[in-house]
């Protein structure tokens, strides 16, 4: 084909793209999709409308820690922080993620 697509023919392209930041979060949460229409303008010619559709495949190692499952650790592993601090952070993680304004509201 050498860069040309004959009339009435179609070509399927596969492109791998690294998506990051806000776009990755929007795609992971389902608020955004990878569907669009590209308008290809040819000098002294007609405009061509190319429908673009893509699948988003999230990379699991880059998801926020709160979305990751619990990891079982062996009891023999020595923690590098005090046990009390670990238990406090664990309690906040387990019960505090859904609490609104947990560090803003006071009971004074």
Secondary structure, 3 states (H helix, E strand, C coil): CCCCCCCCCCCCCCCCCCCCHHHHHHHHHCCCCCEEEEEEECCCCCEEEEEEECCCCCCHHHCCHHHCCCCCCCCCCCCCCCHHHHHHHHHHHHHCCCCCCCCCCCCC
